[in-house]
Amino acid sequence: MTKNYKRKDILMKEVKRNYKDGIFRMLFDNEDKIRELYNAISGSNYSKDVEVEIVTLKDVIVGDLKNDLAFIIDGKLIVLIEHQATLNPNMPLRMLCYLAKEYEKKYFKRSGSIYSNRQLKIPTPELYVFYNGDERLNKTKLKLSDAYLKKCDKLSVEVVVEVIDVNYEKGEELVKRSETLAGYSYLVHLIREKKNAGIDEDRIAEDVIKECMSQGILVDFLHRYGGEIVSFLCDELTREECLAIRAQEGYELGLERGIEQGLEQGIQQGL
């Protein structure tokens, strides 16, 4: 009995690791869904005739970042990151590292192509972060140049990441353009709503699945992954919220200590 329980626990951990590698890869698992998603976020109207090449680097980690989805469409390299609850200002740097790995894989591994005297044409990057946190979204673009130590007029390298609010209510205009994105947004909304109401996690999974199924939302996805995916999202929301609280507490503590040290130095110097 104990062996079976341990095996079940190991399998559950493995499942959760797979989820963490990219829920969006699981949701948008074919070209039609990817075209639908990109049309929604870009305002484009690509038809089924437009080819999509999925180029997600599944085994590459940049810091703690595993990108959820990367694809090439119409000469553009699109990198999408689902980033829950808190907005990371270092995303442009992380995206830059990821882009470098994408281009390295596509061009450096071709024998001699990068050293040719003929200029290589590369897909134009578009970088997006999906935000579904509780706080108000004040910035819609994150720039690498904001992190530069020296501010100057001449920029040799710039990276701009567009931040898209995919909350069920706040991002309604955008998410309703994609049925799958709208379903995902509603799923997270329901989980957060029931979690904040103090409902037990097992009950949350049961209620959320029943409600989504009755409305025809993500039926195939939830039928396949069910309670495990809901439990994972509950855990992720809790983890992200805890990290956000700790970061804020750390900032306030550092500020407080800095003020105290400044006062002590001032007293010592007779100011």
Backbone as JSON, one array per atom type, in Angstrom:
{
  "sequence": "MTKNYKRKDILMKEVKRNYKDGIFRMLFDNEDKIRELYNAISGSNYSKDVEVEIVTLKDVIVGDLKNDLAFIIDGKLIVLIEHQATLNPNMPLRMLCYLAKEYEKKYFKRSGSIYSNRQLKIPTPELYVFYNGDERLNKTKLKLSDAYLKKCDKLSVEVVVEVIDVNYEKGEELVKRSETLAGYSYLVHLIREKKNAGIDEDRIAEDVIKECMSQGILVDFLHRYGGEIVSFLCDELTREECLAIRAQEGYELGLERGIEQGLEQGIQQGL",
  "N": [[0.83, -1.2, 0.0], [1.93, 1.21, 0.86], [3.98, 1.41, -1.0], [2.55, 1.74, -3.38], [1.34, 4.2, -2.89], [3.59, 5.87, -2.74], [4.53, 5.61, -5.35], [2.41, 6.76, -6.77], [2.63, 9.36, -5.84], [5.12, 10.07, -6.91], [4.54, 9.93, -9.66], [2.64, 11.99, -9.8], [4.21, 14.21, -9.22], [5.85, 14.19, -11.45], [3.98, 14.69, -13.46], [3.22, 17.29, -12.73], [5.62, 18.6, -13.16], [5.74, 18.44, -15.92], [3.55, 20.05, -16.6], [4.49, 22.48, -15.67], [6.45, 22.99, -17.48], [5.13, 24.16, -19.57], [2.06, 25.22, -19.92], [0.78, 26.57, -21.92], [1.86, 25.42, -24.19], [0.57, 23.05, -24.16], [-2.09, 23.81, -24.4], [-2.2, 25.3, -26.82], [-1.66, 23.48, -29.09], [-1.53, 22.98, -31.78], [-1.33, 24.09, -35.24], [-3.59, 25.55, -36.09], [-4.77, 26.54, -33.72], [-2.67, 28.11, -32.82], [-2.49, 30.05, -34.85], [-4.97, 31.26, -34.45], [-4.57, 32.33, -31.88], [-2.4, 34.12, -32.33], [-3.52, 35.86, -34.21], [-5.4, 37.04, -32.54], [-3.85, 38.47, -30.61], [-2.31, 40.15, -32.14], [-3.91, 41.44, -33.95], [-3.99, 40.6, -36.51], [-5.0, 38.71, -39.48], [-4.57, 36.02, -40.27], [-4.95, 33.27, -42.44], [-5.79, 29.72, -42.81], [-4.06, 28.97, -44.74], [-1.61, 30.08, -44.25], [1.53, 29.19, -43.2], [2.67, 27.75, -40.14], [5.42, 27.41, -38.05], [6.41, 25.6, -35.38], [8.72, 26.35, -32.93], [9.51, 26.04, -30.33], [11.82, 25.86, -27.71], [12.19, 23.19, -26.07], [13.88, 21.98, -24.2], [15.44, 23.9, -23.08], [16.56, 26.12, -20.62], [16.44, 29.38, -19.45], [17.82, 31.05, -16.99], [15.32, 30.81, -14.66], [13.5, 30.53, -16.52], [11.36, 28.94, -18.67], [10.28, 28.97, -21.86], [6.91, 29.27, -22.92], [5.79, 29.07, -25.47], [6.93, 29.2, -28.76], [7.08, 30.31, -32.09], [7.25, 30.46, -35.69], [5.88, 32.62, -38.02], [4.92, 33.88, -41.09], [7.47, 35.07, -41.59], [8.13, 36.04, -39.07], [9.38, 35.69, -35.8], [7.85, 34.55, -33.07], [7.67, 34.85, -29.62], [6.14, 33.7, -26.82], [5.3, 34.18, -23.47], [3.82, 32.84, -20.66], [3.11, 34.47, -17.82], [2.48, 34.39, -14.6], [0.6, 36.28, -12.18], [2.78, 38.03, -11.02], [4.72, 40.67, -12.4], [7.69, 40.52, -14.08], [10.42, 42.64, -14.19], [12.77, 42.02, -15.42], [12.33, 40.62, -17.68], [12.89, 41.43, -20.44], [15.71, 41.04, -20.61], [15.9, 38.32, -20.12], [14.41, 37.38, -22.27], [16.06, 38.21, -24.35], [18.26, 36.51, -24.02], [17.0, 34.11, -24.56], [16.18, 34.46, -27.21], [18.67, 34.58, -28.46], [19.46, 31.94, -28.19], [17.54, 30.71, -29.77], [18.16, 31.72, -32.35], [20.76, 30.79, -32.52], [20.37, 28.03, -32.59], [19.02, 27.81, -35.0], [20.73, 28.86, -36.95], [23.57, 28.76, -36.36], [24.21, 26.12, -36.21], [24.08, 25.2, -38.71], [26.22, 24.13, -41.12], [28.76, 26.3, -41.57], [27.09, 28.41, -42.44], [26.68, 30.77, -41.01], [29.04, 32.07, -41.32], [29.18, 32.84, -43.89], [29.62, 35.04, -46.76], [27.33, 36.03, -47.61], [24.48, 37.75, -46.62], [22.51, 36.57, -43.98], [19.03, 36.12, -43.74], [16.85, 36.7, -41.15], [14.12, 35.64, -39.01], [11.89, 38.18, -37.91], [11.78, 39.24, -34.59], [9.06, 39.05, -32.27], [7.94, 39.78, -29.11], [6.18, 38.64, -26.31], [4.5, 38.9, -23.18], [2.2, 37.29, -21.17], [0.01, 38.48, -18.8], [-1.6, 37.85, -15.74], [-2.13, 38.78, -13.2], [-3.34, 40.1, -10.0], [-2.91, 42.78, -9.46], [-3.05, 46.18, -10.68], [-2.17, 46.74, -14.04], [0.43, 48.67, -14.94], [2.42, 49.11, -16.81], [2.76, 48.56, -20.25], [4.73, 47.86, -21.89], [7.94, 46.47, -21.7], [11.31, 47.37, -21.53], [14.63, 46.63, -22.51], [16.57, 48.6, -22.36], [15.84, 50.13, -20.19], [17.13, 49.01, -18.1], [19.78, 49.61, -18.38], [22.94, 50.71, -17.15], [24.16, 53.1, -17.89], [22.65, 55.84, -19.35], [22.01, 56.78, -22.61], [21.91, 58.43, -25.85], [22.47, 56.84, -28.03], [21.7, 53.61, -28.93], [22.8, 50.38, -29.07], [21.73, 47.9, -28.74], [18.44, 46.91, -28.28], [15.6, 45.63, -26.64], [12.24, 44.95, -26.74], [9.46, 44.09, -24.93], [6.16, 43.19, -25.17], [3.5, 43.57, -22.95], [0.66, 41.8, -22.12], [-2.5, 41.94, -20.82], [-4.32, 39.3, -19.69], [-6.38, 38.77, -18.02], [-9.63, 37.65, -17.09], [-11.68, 39.59, -16.88], [-10.41, 42.15, -17.12], [-8.93, 41.9, -19.46], [-10.81, 41.47, -21.41], [-11.62, 42.36, -24.01], [-9.51, 41.55, -25.64], [-9.11, 38.77, -25.08], [-11.47, 37.56, -25.89], [-11.25, 37.31, -28.59], [-9.96, 35.0, -29.11], [-10.94, 31.79, -28.74], [-9.76, 29.71, -27.27], [-7.88, 31.05, -25.66], [-9.64, 32.68, -24.24], [-11.02, 30.71, -22.84], [-8.99, 29.65, -21.22], [-8.37, 31.95, -19.72], [-10.78, 32.32, -18.36], [-10.83, 29.98, -16.88], [-8.64, 30.32, -15.09], [-9.6, 32.57, -13.78], [-11.88, 31.55, -12.46], [-10.67, 29.68, -10.75], [-9.08, 31.36, -9.13], [-11.07, 32.94, -7.99], [-12.56, 31.1, -6.43], [-10.56, 30.15, -4.8], [-9.88, 32.44, -3.34], [-12.17, 32.64, -1.92], [-11.83, 30.79, -0.02], [-12.3, 28.1, -0.44], [-11.79, 24.58, -0.31], [-9.0, 22.96, -1.9], [-9.37, 20.5, -3.31], [-12.11, 20.53, -3.67], [-12.3, 22.84, -5.19], [-11.17, 22.03, -7.64], [-13.06, 20.12, -8.48], [-15.43, 21.69, -8.64], [-14.71, 23.71, -10.5], [-14.09, 22.28, -12.85], [-16.56, 21.07, -13.36], [-18.17, 23.34, -13.78], [-16.94, 24.58, -16.0], [-17.14, 22.54, -17.94], [-19.93, 22.36, -18.19], [-20.45, 24.69, -19.5], [-19.2, 24.35, -21.87], [-16.48, 24.96, -22.04], [-13.11, 24.66, -22.73], [-13.34, 21.87, -22.95], [-12.22, 19.42, -24.08], [-9.56, 19.69, -23.25], [-9.76, 19.79, -20.42], [-10.99, 17.38, -20.02], [-8.96, 15.68, -20.67], [-6.82, 16.37, -18.9], [-7.95, 17.2, -16.5], [-8.48, 17.29, -12.95], [-5.8, 17.46, -12.17], [-4.55, 19.51, -13.64], [-5.94, 21.74, -12.76], [-5.35, 21.7, -10.02], [-2.62, 22.11, -10.2], [-2.53, 24.73, -11.26], [-3.71, 26.09, -9.12], [-1.71, 25.74, -7.18], [0.37, 27.13, -8.46], [-0.63, 29.76, -8.59], [-0.78, 30.35, -5.87], [1.94, 30.13, -5.18], [3.11, 32.17, -6.77], [1.83, 34.43, -5.72], [2.76, 34.39, -3.1], [5.49, 34.81, -3.56], [5.38, 37.39, -4.59], [4.5, 38.82, -2.34], [6.62, 38.35, -0.58], [8.7, 39.61, -1.98], [7.86, 42.29, -1.92], [7.85, 42.7, 0.85], [10.58, 42.34, 1.33], [11.65, 44.48, -0.11], [10.56, 46.66, 1.33], [11.71, 46.2, 3.84], [14.43, 46.46, 3.21], [14.45, 49.14, 2.44], [13.74, 50.35, 4.83], [15.91, 49.63, 6.46], [17.94, 50.93, 5.09], [17.26, 53.6, 5.48], [17.59, 53.75, 8.25], [20.36, 53.22, 8.49], [21.32, 55.43, 7.12], [20.52, 57.51, 8.84], [22.03, 56.86, 11.13], [24.65, 57.19, 10.14], [24.54, 59.89, 9.62], [24.27, 60.93, 12.17], [26.72, 60.12, 13.31], [28.46, 61.62, 11.78], [27.86, 64.06, 12.65], [25.78, 65.48, 11.53]],
  "CA": [[0.0, 0.0, 0.0], [2.85, 2.35, 0.95], [4.7, 1.5, -2.28], [1.63, 2.31, -4.37], [1.16, 5.62, -2.56], [4.82, 6.57, -3.15], [4.58, 5.63, -6.82], [1.41, 7.74, -7.2], [3.19, 10.67, -5.53], [6.18, 10.31, -7.9], [3.87, 10.2, -10.93], [2.01, 13.29, -9.7], [5.29, 15.21, -9.32], [6.28, 14.19, -12.84], [2.91, 15.37, -14.19], [3.3, 18.72, -12.43], [6.81, 19.13, -13.85], [5.36, 18.6, -17.32], [2.69, 21.22, -16.68], [5.29, 23.68, -15.46], [7.22, 23.22, -18.7], [4.4, 25.01, -20.49], [0.63, 24.96, -20.1], [0.39, 27.1, -23.22], [2.24, 24.43, -25.2], [-0.46, 22.02, -24.13], [-3.34, 24.41, -24.88], [-2.06, 25.68, -28.22], [-0.83, 22.36, -29.52], [-1.55, 22.77, -33.23], [-1.18, 25.32, -36.03], [-4.85, 26.31, -36.13], [-4.92, 27.25, -32.46], [-1.62, 29.14, -32.76], [-2.92, 31.15, -35.72], [-6.07, 31.92, -33.74], [-3.98, 33.12, -30.78], [-1.61, 35.25, -32.85], [-4.47, 36.82, -34.79], [-6.04, 37.75, -31.43], [-2.97, 39.42, -29.92], [-1.66, 41.08, -33.08], [-4.88, 42.09, -34.82], [-3.83, 40.07, -37.86], [-6.1, 37.86, -39.94], [-3.93, 34.96, -41.05], [-5.84, 32.15, -42.76], [-5.17, 28.4, -42.66], [-3.03, 28.79, -45.77], [-0.33, 30.62, -43.76], [2.23, 28.14, -42.47], [3.2, 28.02, -38.8], [6.48, 26.48, -37.64], [6.61, 25.65, -33.93], [10.17, 26.27, -32.67], [9.72, 26.1, -28.89], [13.0, 25.14, -27.23], [11.61, 22.48, -24.94], [14.86, 21.54, -23.2], [16.33, 25.02, -22.76], [16.14, 26.96, -19.51], [17.18, 30.63, -19.32], [17.5, 31.36, -15.61], [14.24, 29.89, -14.32], [12.49, 30.74, -17.56], [11.11, 28.04, -19.79], [9.24, 29.7, -22.59], [5.73, 28.45, -23.12], [5.49, 28.84, -26.87], [7.66, 29.99, -29.76], [6.75, 29.83, -33.43], [7.54, 31.36, -36.81], [4.75, 32.81, -38.92], [5.07, 35.0, -42.02], [8.76, 35.73, -41.42], [8.26, 36.6, -37.74], [9.61, 34.75, -34.71], [7.01, 34.98, -31.95], [7.93, 34.18, -28.35], [5.07, 33.99, -25.87], [5.54, 33.69, -22.12], [2.72, 33.01, -19.72], [3.77, 34.87, -16.58], [1.35, 34.56, -13.69], [0.52, 37.03, -10.92], [3.73, 39.12, -10.84], [5.39, 41.07, -13.64], [9.14, 40.55, -13.86], [11.03, 43.68, -15.02], [13.95, 41.48, -16.1], [11.9, 39.8, -18.81], [13.62, 41.73, -21.68], [17.02, 40.38, -20.58], [15.67, 36.89, -20.26], [13.98, 37.17, -23.65], [17.25, 38.37, -25.19], [19.01, 35.26, -23.92], [16.24, 33.06, -25.23], [16.26, 34.73, -28.65], [20.02, 34.19, -28.9], [19.47, 30.48, -28.3], [16.72, 30.37, -30.94], [18.93, 32.0, -33.56], [21.91, 29.88, -32.54], [19.9, 26.72, -33.02], [18.56, 27.84, -36.39], [21.74, 29.28, -37.93], [24.95, 28.41, -36.06], [24.42, 24.69, -36.37], [24.21, 24.9, -40.14], [27.65, 24.15, -41.42], [29.36, 27.45, -42.26], [26.16, 29.41, -42.95], [26.83, 32.03, -40.28], [30.29, 32.69, -41.75], [29.08, 33.14, -45.32], [29.65, 36.46, -47.1], [25.96, 36.39, -47.97], [23.74, 38.08, -45.4], [21.39, 35.7, -43.62], [17.79, 36.77, -43.38], [16.35, 36.03, -39.96], [12.76, 36.04, -38.65], [11.78, 39.35, -37.04], [11.2, 38.8, -33.31], [8.0, 39.73, -31.52], [8.02, 39.19, -27.77], [4.97, 38.92, -25.53], [4.29, 38.29, -21.87], [0.81, 37.29, -20.74], [-0.08, 38.83, -17.39], [-2.92, 37.61, -15.17], [-2.07, 39.09, -11.77], [-4.42, 40.88, -9.41], [-2.6, 44.2, -9.41], [-3.27, 46.95, -11.9], [-1.03, 46.71, -14.96], [0.81, 50.06, -15.24], [3.29, 49.16, -17.98], [2.39, 47.61, -21.3], [5.96, 47.5, -22.6], [9.17, 46.37, -20.91], [12.45, 47.62, -22.42], [15.95, 46.28, -22.0], [17.32, 49.84, -22.12], [15.51, 50.65, -18.86], [18.05, 48.4, -17.14], [21.16, 50.01, -18.65], [23.57, 51.55, -16.13], [24.39, 54.42, -18.49], [21.62, 56.26, -20.29], [22.58, 57.55, -23.71], [21.05, 58.52, -27.03], [22.79, 55.77, -28.98], [21.43, 52.26, -28.44], [23.23, 49.33, -29.98], [20.82, 46.76, -28.55], [17.19, 47.17, -27.57], [14.62, 44.55, -26.65], [10.95, 45.44, -26.25], [8.51, 43.01, -24.67], [4.8, 43.71, -24.97], [2.79, 42.91, -21.86], [-0.76, 41.7, -22.46], [-3.36, 41.54, -19.7], [-5.26, 38.26, -20.12], [-7.39, 38.53, -17.0], [-10.93, 37.42, -17.69], [-12.46, 40.82, -16.97], [-9.6, 43.28, -17.59], [-8.48, 41.68, -20.83], [-11.96, 40.88, -22.11], [-11.63, 42.71, -25.43], [-8.52, 40.75, -26.35], [-9.23, 37.32, -24.94], [-12.64, 37.02, -26.58], [-10.89, 37.06, -29.99], [-9.45, 33.63, -29.19], [-11.77, 30.92, -27.91], [-8.9, 28.95, -26.35], [-7.35, 32.0, -24.68], [-10.76, 33.06, -23.39], [-11.28, 29.58, -21.96], [-7.91, 29.62, -20.23], [-8.55, 33.12, -18.87], [-11.93, 32.05, -17.5], [-10.42, 28.91, -15.97], [-7.83, 30.93, -14.03], [-10.51, 33.46, -13.05], [-12.7, 30.72, -11.58], [-9.8, 29.11, -9.7], [-8.71, 32.44, -8.21], [-12.3, 33.35, -7.28], [-12.9, 30.08, -5.43], [-9.44, 30.12, -3.87], [-10.03, 33.6, -2.46], [-13.34, 32.39, -1.08], [-11.43, 29.84, 1.01], [-12.78, 26.75, -0.76], [-10.75, 23.56, -0.3], [-8.44, 22.76, -3.24], [-10.02, 19.37, -3.99], [-13.45, 20.99, -4.04], [-12.1, 23.8, -6.28], [-10.98, 21.27, -8.89], [-14.34, 19.51, -8.85], [-16.38, 22.74, -9.02], [-14.24, 24.4, -11.7], [-14.24, 21.38, -13.99], [-18.0, 20.91, -13.61], [-18.7, 24.59, -14.32], [-16.4, 24.77, -17.36], [-17.72, 21.52, -18.8], [-21.34, 22.67, -18.43], [-20.5, 25.83, -20.42], [-18.47, 24.0, -23.09], [-15.2, 25.67, -22.01], [-11.92, 23.8, -22.66], [-13.86, 20.53, -22.64], [-11.24, 18.38, -24.4], [-8.38, 19.92, -22.42], [-10.06, 19.39, -19.05], [-11.29, 15.95, -20.04], [-7.68, 14.98, -20.74], [-5.94, 16.64, -17.76], [-8.81, 17.22, -15.34], [-8.15, 17.89, -11.67], [-4.37, 17.7, -12.01], [-4.19, 20.82, -14.18], [-6.55, 22.74, -11.87], [-4.53, 21.69, -8.8], [-1.33, 22.74, -10.52], [-2.76, 26.18, -11.37], [-3.91, 26.56, -7.75], [-0.38, 25.8, -6.57], [1.15, 28.18, -9.1], [-1.16, 31.05, -8.16], [-0.36, 30.52, -4.48], [3.39, 30.35, -5.18], [3.4, 33.49, -7.33], [1.35, 35.44, -4.79], [3.7, 34.39, -1.97], [6.72, 35.45, -4.03], [5.12, 38.83, -4.7], [4.45, 39.36, -0.98], [7.99, 38.34, -0.05], [9.48, 40.63, -2.68], [7.44, 43.58, -1.39], [8.36, 42.78, 2.22], [12.03, 42.51, 1.24], [11.9, 45.86, -0.54], [10.24, 47.57, 2.44], [12.71, 45.99, 4.88], [15.67, 47.08, 2.73], [14.27, 50.59, 2.49], [13.76, 50.73, 6.25], [17.3, 49.52, 6.95], [18.71, 51.98, 4.43], [16.97, 54.86, 6.17], [18.22, 53.66, 9.57], [21.8, 53.37, 8.3], [21.56, 56.82, 6.75], [20.39, 58.32, 10.05], [23.18, 56.57, 11.98], [25.82, 57.86, 9.54], [24.36, 61.33, 9.8], [24.55, 61.25, 13.59], [28.14, 59.96, 13.51], [29.16, 62.72, 11.11], [27.43, 65.34, 13.27], [24.85, 66.19, 10.64]],
  "C": [[0.87, 1.25, 0.0], [3.59, 2.55, -0.36], [3.83, 2.14, -3.35], [1.43, 3.8, -4.15], [2.38, 6.42, -3.02], [4.9, 6.68, -4.66], [3.61, 6.67, -7.37], [1.95, 9.15, -6.98], [4.27, 11.05, -6.53], [5.58, 10.67, -9.25], [3.25, 11.59, -10.94], [3.04, 14.41, -9.84], [5.77, 15.33, -10.77], [5.27, 14.93, -13.71], [3.02, 16.87, -13.98], [4.52, 19.35, -13.08], [6.48, 19.37, -15.32], [4.48, 19.82, -17.52], [3.52, 22.48, -16.6], [6.12, 24.0, -16.7], [6.44, 24.03, -19.72], [2.95, 24.63, -20.7], [0.19, 25.46, -21.47], [0.78, 26.16, -24.36], [1.18, 23.34, -25.28], [-1.78, 22.54, -24.68], [-3.29, 24.68, -26.38], [-1.13, 24.68, -28.91], [-0.93, 22.06, -31.01], [-1.57, 24.12, -33.96], [-2.43, 26.17, -36.03], [-5.03, 27.14, -34.86], [-3.87, 28.37, -32.32], [-1.98, 30.33, -33.64], [-4.03, 31.96, -35.06], [-5.53, 32.84, -32.64], [-3.23, 34.33, -31.31], [-2.5, 36.3, -33.52], [-5.11, 37.67, -33.69], [-5.13, 38.81, -30.83], [-2.37, 40.46, -30.85], [-2.64, 41.87, -33.94], [-4.77, 41.66, -36.27], [-5.02, 39.2, -38.23], [-5.54, 36.74, -40.82], [-4.9, 33.78, -41.22], [-5.09, 30.83, -42.57], [-4.08, 28.15, -43.68], [-1.66, 29.25, -45.3], [0.31, 29.58, -42.85], [2.72, 28.64, -41.11], [4.25, 26.95, -38.48], [6.71, 26.64, -36.14], [8.09, 25.4, -33.63], [10.48, 26.37, -31.18], [10.93, 25.26, -28.5], [12.62, 24.41, -25.94], [12.62, 22.16, -23.85], [15.8, 22.66, -22.77], [15.73, 25.85, -21.63], [17.05, 28.19, -19.49], [16.86, 31.18, -17.94], [16.48, 30.35, -15.16], [13.14, 29.97, -15.35], [12.48, 29.59, -18.56], [10.02, 28.72, -20.59], [8.1, 28.75, -22.92], [5.5, 28.11, -24.59], [6.33, 29.76, -27.75], [7.35, 29.42, -31.14], [7.12, 30.9, -34.46], [6.32, 31.4, -37.71], [5.02, 34.03, -39.79], [6.36, 35.79, -41.77], [8.98, 36.37, -40.06], [8.44, 35.48, -36.72], [8.87, 35.26, -33.48], [7.36, 34.16, -30.72], [6.88, 34.65, -27.36], [5.41, 33.37, -24.52], [4.29, 33.9, -21.29], [3.35, 33.28, -18.37], [2.69, 35.23, -15.57], [1.64, 35.56, -12.57], [1.48, 38.21, -10.78], [4.44, 39.41, -12.16], [6.87, 41.26, -13.37], [9.78, 41.59, -14.77], [12.27, 43.21, -15.78], [13.6, 40.63, -17.32], [12.62, 40.15, -20.12], [15.0, 41.06, -21.73], [16.88, 38.88, -20.76], [15.23, 36.54, -21.67], [15.16, 37.27, -24.62], [18.07, 37.08, -25.2], [18.31, 34.13, -24.67], [16.31, 33.22, -26.75], [17.6, 34.28, -29.2], [20.09, 32.68, -29.09], [18.64, 30.01, -29.5], [17.52, 30.56, -32.23], [20.15, 31.09, -33.68], [21.51, 28.52, -33.06], [19.6, 26.71, -34.51], [19.71, 28.08, -37.38], [23.17, 28.82, -37.62], [25.23, 26.94, -36.3], [24.41, 24.26, -37.83], [25.66, 25.1, -40.52], [28.05, 25.39, -42.23], [28.41, 28.57, -42.64], [26.34, 30.77, -42.27], [28.09, 32.78, -40.72], [30.3, 33.04, -43.23], [29.17, 34.64, -45.57], [28.29, 36.94, -47.6], [25.16, 36.61, -46.69], [22.57, 37.12, -45.18], [20.17, 36.55, -43.29], [17.16, 35.99, -42.22], [14.93, 36.5, -39.64], [12.77, 37.22, -37.68], [11.13, 38.95, -35.72], [10.06, 39.68, -32.83], [7.88, 39.01, -30.19], [6.82, 39.62, -26.93], [5.03, 38.22, -24.18], [2.81, 38.39, -21.54], [0.76, 37.49, -19.23], [-1.5, 38.54, -16.88], [-2.92, 37.8, -13.65], [-3.23, 39.95, -11.31], [-4.18, 42.38, -9.48], [-2.85, 44.87, -10.76], [-2.0, 46.94, -12.76], [-0.7, 48.13, -15.41], [1.67, 50.17, -16.49], [2.83, 48.13, -19.0], [3.6, 47.22, -22.15], [7.13, 47.5, -21.62], [10.34, 46.51, -21.87], [13.76, 47.25, -21.74], [16.73, 47.54, -21.61], [17.01, 50.46, -20.76], [16.46, 50.12, -17.8], [19.5, 48.86, -17.32], [21.69, 50.94, -17.56], [23.76, 52.98, -16.63], [23.29, 54.72, -19.5], [22.27, 57.12, -21.37], [21.64, 57.53, -24.91], [21.25, 57.36, -27.99], [22.57, 54.41, -28.33], [21.89, 51.25, -29.48], [22.31, 48.11, -29.9], [19.6, 47.21, -27.76], [16.3, 45.94, -27.71], [13.34, 45.1, -26.03], [9.99, 44.25, -26.12], [7.14, 43.62, -24.41], [4.08, 42.88, -23.91], [1.29, 42.96, -22.15], [-1.53, 41.17, -21.25], [-4.39, 40.53, -20.2], [-6.21, 37.87, -18.99], [-8.77, 38.48, -17.64], [-11.73, 38.69, -17.87], [-11.65, 41.96, -17.58], [-9.2, 43.12, -19.05], [-9.57, 41.16, -21.75], [-11.93, 41.14, -23.61], [-10.67, 41.83, -26.23], [-8.85, 39.27, -26.29], [-10.43, 36.76, -25.69], [-12.38, 36.8, -28.07], [-10.35, 35.65, -30.19], [-10.24, 32.76, -28.22], [-10.94, 30.18, -26.87], [-8.33, 29.85, -25.27], [-8.45, 32.45, -23.72], [-11.09, 31.96, -22.39], [-10.24, 29.48, -20.85], [-8.07, 30.75, -19.22], [-9.69, 32.9, -17.88], [-11.6, 30.98, -16.46], [-9.63, 29.47, -14.79], [-8.68, 31.84, -13.15], [-11.34, 32.67, -12.04], [-11.87, 30.17, -10.42], [-9.46, 30.17, -8.66], [-9.92, 32.87, -7.35], [-12.63, 32.37, -6.16], [-11.8, 29.96, -4.38], [-9.54, 31.26, -2.86], [-11.22, 33.46, -1.52], [-13.06, 31.35, 0.0], [-11.91, 28.43, 0.78], [-11.6, 25.79, -0.81], [-10.31, 23.23, -1.73], [-9.1, 21.63, -4.0], [-11.41, 19.76, -4.48], [-13.36, 21.99, -5.2], [-12.01, 23.07, -7.62], [-12.31, 20.71, -9.38], [-15.32, 20.56, -9.37], [-16.0, 23.4, -10.34], [-14.45, 23.54, -12.94], [-15.71, 21.24, -14.37], [-18.57, 22.17, -14.29], [-18.22, 24.83, -15.75], [-17.03, 23.79, -18.34], [-19.17, 21.87, -19.16], [-21.49, 23.83, -19.42], [-19.74, 25.56, -21.73], [-17.12, 24.66, -23.18], [-14.06, 24.68, -21.8], [-12.28, 22.34, -22.34], [-12.82, 19.45, -22.89], [-10.02, 18.47, -23.5], [-8.62, 19.43, -20.99], [-10.41, 17.91, -18.96], [-9.98, 15.15, -20.01], [-6.86, 15.14, -19.46], [-6.68, 16.81, -16.44], [-8.28, 17.95, -14.12], [-6.69, 18.22, -11.5], [-3.99, 19.1, -12.5], [-4.75, 21.93, -13.3], [-5.74, 22.84, -10.58], [-3.19, 22.37, -9.04], [-1.49, 24.26, -10.6], [-3.01, 26.81, -10.0], [-2.56, 26.74, -7.05], [0.44, 26.95, -7.12], [0.69, 29.57, -8.67], [-0.73, 31.36, -6.73], [1.13, 30.86, -4.41], [3.73, 31.75, -5.66], [2.99, 34.61, -6.36], [2.27, 35.54, -3.57], [5.0, 35.08, -2.35], [6.55, 36.96, -4.11], [5.12, 39.48, -3.33], [5.85, 39.42, -0.39], [8.86, 39.42, -0.68], [9.15, 42.02, -2.14], [7.96, 43.77, 0.04], [9.85, 43.01, 2.24], [12.4, 43.92, 0.84], [11.68, 46.84, 0.61], [11.26, 47.45, 3.56], [14.03, 46.64, 4.49], [15.61, 48.59, 2.8], [14.37, 51.09, 3.92], [15.17, 50.7, 6.8], [18.18, 50.6, 6.35], [18.51, 53.32, 5.1], [17.65, 54.89, 7.54], [19.73, 53.87, 9.47], [22.17, 54.8, 7.96], [21.5, 57.75, 7.96], [21.58, 58.13, 10.97], [24.44, 57.26, 11.46], [25.75, 59.36, 9.73], [24.69, 61.75, 11.21], [26.05, 61.19, 13.85], [28.94, 61.11, 12.91], [28.74, 64.07, 11.65], [26.51, 66.16, 12.42], [23.52, 66.39, 11.34]]
}
